[in-house]
Amino acid sequence: MIRRRSQVASVAALALAVTVALGACGGDSTTSIGGAVSRIPAVSASPTSPGSGTPSTPVGPTSGWGPDMWSVHSGSNMMGGDGSSWGPGMMGNWWLAGTGTRVHTLGQARQWATAFADRLGLRVGEVMQFSRNFYAELQDTDGHPATEVLVNPADGAVQIEYGPAMMWNTDYGMHYGSDRTARISAAQAQGIARQWLRDHGGTLSAGEAESYPGYYTLHTMQSGKITGMLSVNSSTGQVWYHTWHGTYIATSQQ
């Protein structure tokens, strides 16, 4: 119980850090997805069309503060101090410092993700390589999706993925302990994702919805090939497109 309270405190601090970081990018905007209306951070980049892998009106933060910081400011803490990304003092159990050695392969990324997962009593499932980062799915001991993390290719640092994993996850995010009753089924989430992609004028389709605590994550596809990901909130139906990955390269299963 003490460890759980410590983790919750760490998440609250993390959420504050993200709020400060997003605030530096500009104002906020309103979106309505599946009937839900919420305030979201304004984007800070100029995305392209859905056909090229990024929607014309993305929801949530873009690469303007996350991956770009990795590629330009690797080795310095966003909030000041040493380390990569945000920093161990702010993240606690939600961040693992890198060694400064570049991560080149999916196998190396899996090793880093495993070191992080071990601290939470989780294991690594799917690992994906993008042009800006490595992505890893973390599972519980029963093989159910628990949360999502990013591995910094510049130095191996691992962190809870920003976006849905941080803001919507009811077990490992800032809303830990909140109601995790799914009002939207996996099939409905896939339908919402498909409609959202159509509404944004692209040619992408949505893959199967994978259920995380509080939300679903789906691959976006074009001609049967993965292009990226998006998530659907399992309570509100809000869509959050993962604009921070860059170009998809490869996938490694368990």
C-alpha positions as CSV (number, residue, x, y, z in Angstrom):
1,M,0.0,0.0,0.0
2,I,2.8,2.4,0.8
3,R,4.5,1.6,-2.5
4,R,1.2,2.3,-4.3
5,R,0.8,5.7,-2.6
6,S,4.4,6.5,-3.5
7,Q,3.6,5.6,-7.1
8,V,0.5,7.8,-7.1
9,A,2.5,10.7,-5.8
10,S,5.1,10.1,-8.5
11,V,2.3,10.2,-11.2
12,A,0.9,13.4,-9.8
13,A,4.3,15.0,-10.0
14,L,4.7,13.7,-13.5
15,A,1.3,15.1,-14.5
16,L,2.4,18.5,-13.2
17,A,5.6,18.4,-15.2
18,V,3.6,17.5,-18.3
19,T,1.2,20.3,-17.7
20,V,4.0,22.8,-17.4
21,A,5.6,21.5,-20.5
22,L,2.5,21.6,-22.5
23,G,1.7,25.0,-21.3
24,A,5.0,26.2,-22.7
25,C,3.7,25.1,-26.2
26,G,0.8,27.5,-26.3
27,G,-2.8,27.6,-25.4
28,D,-5.4,24.8,-25.5
29,S,-8.3,23.9,-27.7
30,T,-11.6,22.1,-27.5
31,T,-12.5,18.8,-29.3
32,S,-15.6,16.7,-29.4
33,I,-15.1,13.0,-30.2
34,G,-17.9,10.5,-29.9
35,G,-20.1,13.0,-28.1
36,A,-17.4,13.9,-25.4
37,V,-16.1,17.4,-25.1
38,S,-12.9,18.1,-23.4
39,R,-10.1,20.7,-23.2
40,I,-6.8,19.5,-24.8
41,P,-3.4,21.0,-25.3
42,A,-2.9,23.0,-28.5
43,V,-0.5,21.4,-31.0
44,S,2.8,23.0,-31.6
45,A,3.9,21.4,-34.9
46,S,2.5,21.5,-38.4
47,P,1.3,18.0,-39.1
48,T,0.6,16.6,-42.6
49,S,-2.4,14.8,-43.9
50,P,-3.6,11.4,-42.7
51,G,-2.4,9.6,-45.8
52,S,1.1,10.4,-44.9
53,G,0.7,9.0,-41.4
54,T,-0.4,12.1,-39.4
55,P,-3.9,13.5,-39.3
56,S,-4.6,17.1,-40.4
57,T,-6.1,18.0,-37.0
58,P,-4.2,15.9,-34.4
59,V,-5.6,15.5,-30.9
60,G,-3.1,15.9,-28.0
61,P,0.5,17.0,-27.9
62,T,2.6,16.7,-31.0
63,S,6.3,16.2,-31.5
64,G,6.9,19.8,-30.5
65,W,7.9,19.0,-27.0
66,G,8.6,15.3,-26.6
67,P,10.7,13.5,-29.3
68,D,12.1,16.7,-30.6
69,M,13.5,17.4,-27.2
70,W,15.2,13.9,-27.3
71,S,16.8,14.6,-30.6
72,V,17.9,18.1,-29.9
73,H,18.5,18.2,-26.2
74,S,19.5,14.7,-25.3
75,G,21.4,14.5,-22.0
76,S,19.6,17.5,-20.4
77,N,16.5,17.4,-18.2
78,M,13.5,19.3,-19.4
79,M,12.9,20.6,-15.9
80,G,16.6,21.3,-15.3
81,G,19.3,19.1,-13.9
82,D,20.9,16.0,-15.4
83,G,19.6,12.9,-17.1
84,S,17.3,12.6,-20.2
85,S,13.7,13.5,-20.8
86,W,12.1,14.8,-17.6
87,G,14.5,13.4,-15.0
88,P,14.4,10.7,-12.2
89,G,13.6,13.2,-9.4
90,M,10.3,14.0,-11.2
91,M,9.4,10.6,-12.5
92,G,10.3,8.2,-9.7
93,N,9.2,4.7,-10.7
94,W,7.9,6.1,-13.9
95,W,11.3,6.9,-15.6
96,L,14.5,4.9,-16.1
97,A,17.7,6.8,-16.9
98,G,19.7,5.8,-20.0
99,T,23.4,5.2,-20.2
100,G,24.1,7.5,-23.1
101,T,24.6,4.6,-25.4
102,R,22.5,4.8,-28.5
103,V,19.8,2.2,-29.0
104,H,19.9,0.8,-32.6
105,T,17.8,-2.4,-32.6
106,L,14.4,-3.7,-31.4
107,G,16.3,-6.2,-29.3
108,Q,18.2,-3.5,-27.5
109,A,15.0,-1.5,-27.0
110,R,13.3,-4.6,-25.5
111,Q,16.1,-5.0,-23.0
112,W,15.7,-1.4,-21.8
113,A,11.9,-1.8,-21.7
114,T,12.3,-5.0,-19.7
115,A,14.5,-3.2,-17.1
116,F,11.8,-0.6,-16.7
117,A,8.9,-3.2,-16.6
118,D,10.7,-5.2,-13.9
119,R,10.4,-2.2,-11.6
120,L,6.6,-2.3,-11.9
121,G,6.2,-6.1,-11.8
122,L,5.3,-6.1,-15.5
123,R,6.6,-7.8,-18.7
124,V,7.2,-6.6,-22.2
125,G,5.0,-7.5,-25.1
126,E,5.1,-5.9,-28.5
127,V,8.0,-3.6,-29.3
128,M,7.9,-1.2,-32.2
129,Q,10.5,1.0,-33.9
130,F,9.8,4.4,-35.3
131,S,12.0,7.1,-36.7
132,R,11.8,9.1,-33.5
133,N,11.5,6.5,-30.7
134,F,11.0,2.9,-29.8
135,Y,7.6,2.0,-28.3
136,A,6.9,-1.0,-26.0
137,E,3.7,-2.5,-24.7
138,L,3.9,-3.6,-21.0
139,Q,1.7,-6.4,-19.8
140,D,0.7,-7.8,-16.4
141,T,1.5,-11.3,-15.4
142,D,-1.6,-12.6,-17.1
143,G,-0.6,-11.1,-20.4
144,H,-3.1,-8.3,-20.3
145,P,-2.0,-4.9,-21.6
146,A,-1.1,-2.6,-18.6
147,T,0.6,0.5,-20.0
148,E,2.8,1.8,-22.8
149,V,6.4,3.2,-22.7
150,L,8.8,4.9,-25.0
151,V,12.5,4.1,-25.2
152,N,14.8,7.0,-26.2
153,P,17.0,5.9,-29.1
154,A,19.6,8.5,-28.2
155,D,20.5,7.1,-24.8
156,G,18.2,4.2,-23.7
157,A,16.1,6.2,-21.3
158,V,12.6,4.8,-20.7
159,Q,9.4,6.6,-19.7
160,I,5.7,6.1,-19.5
161,E,4.4,7.2,-22.9
162,Y,2.9,10.7,-22.9
163,G,-0.6,11.0,-24.2
164,P,-3.2,8.3,-23.3
165,A,-0.8,6.1,-21.2
166,M,0.0,9.1,-19.0
167,M,-3.3,11.0,-18.9
168,W,-6.0,8.2,-19.3
169,N,-4.5,5.1,-17.8
170,T,-6.4,4.3,-14.6
171,D,-3.7,1.9,-13.2
172,Y,-0.4,3.5,-14.2
173,G,-1.3,7.1,-15.1
174,M,-2.3,10.3,-13.5
175,H,-5.9,9.0,-12.9
176,Y,-4.8,5.9,-11.0
177,G,-7.7,4.5,-9.0
178,S,-10.4,6.3,-10.9
179,D,-13.4,4.4,-12.4
180,R,-12.1,2.1,-15.1
181,T,-15.5,0.8,-16.2
182,A,-15.4,0.6,-20.0
183,R,-18.6,2.1,-21.4
184,I,-17.2,1.6,-24.9
185,S,-16.5,-1.9,-26.3
186,A,-13.4,-2.8,-28.4
187,A,-15.6,-3.0,-31.5
188,Q,-17.1,0.4,-30.8
189,A,-13.6,1.9,-30.2
190,Q,-12.5,0.5,-33.6
191,G,-15.6,2.1,-35.2
192,I,-14.9,5.4,-33.5
193,A,-11.3,5.3,-34.7
194,R,-12.3,4.5,-38.3
195,Q,-14.8,7.3,-38.3
196,W,-12.3,9.8,-36.9
197,L,-9.8,8.9,-39.5
198,R,-12.4,9.3,-42.3
199,D,-13.5,12.6,-40.8
200,H,-9.9,13.9,-41.0
201,G,-9.7,13.3,-44.7
202,G,-7.1,10.5,-44.9
203,T,-6.9,7.0,-46.3
204,L,-5.8,5.3,-43.1
205,S,-7.8,2.5,-41.5
206,A,-7.9,1.3,-37.9
207,G,-6.7,-2.1,-36.7
208,E,-8.0,-4.1,-33.8
209,A,-8.5,-2.2,-30.5
210,E,-6.2,-3.4,-27.7
211,S,-7.7,-2.7,-24.2
212,Y,-5.6,-0.8,-21.6
213,P,-6.9,0.4,-18.2
214,G,-9.1,3.3,-19.2
215,Y,-8.6,3.3,-23.0
216,Y,-7.9,1.4,-26.2
217,T,-4.9,1.7,-28.5
218,L,-5.1,0.7,-32.2
219,H,-2.7,0.6,-35.1
220,T,-3.4,2.8,-38.0
221,M,-3.0,1.0,-41.3
222,Q,-2.6,1.8,-45.0
223,S,-2.8,-0.9,-47.6
224,G,-2.5,-3.5,-44.8
225,K,0.7,-2.0,-43.4
226,I,1.1,-0.2,-40.0
227,T,1.6,3.5,-40.2
228,G,1.2,4.6,-36.6
229,M,-1.2,4.4,-33.6
230,L,-4.1,6.2,-32.0
231,S,-6.1,5.7,-28.8
232,V,-9.7,5.9,-27.8
233,N,-10.9,6.7,-24.3
234,S,-13.0,3.7,-23.1
235,S,-15.4,6.0,-21.1
236,T,-15.8,9.1,-23.3
237,G,-14.8,7.9,-26.8
238,Q,-12.3,10.7,-27.2
239,V,-9.6,10.0,-29.7
240,W,-5.9,10.8,-29.2
241,Y,-3.7,10.3,-32.2
242,H,0.0,9.4,-31.4
243,T,1.7,12.1,-33.4
244,W,5.1,11.8,-31.7
245,H,6.4,8.5,-33.2
246,G,7.5,9.5,-36.6
247,T,7.7,7.0,-39.5
248,Y,7.0,3.3,-38.6
249,I,9.9,1.0,-39.2
250,A,9.4,-2.5,-37.7
251,T,7.8,-4.6,-35.0
252,S,9.0,-7.3,-32.6
253,Q,6.5,-9.6,-30.9
254,Q,7.1,-11.4,-27.7
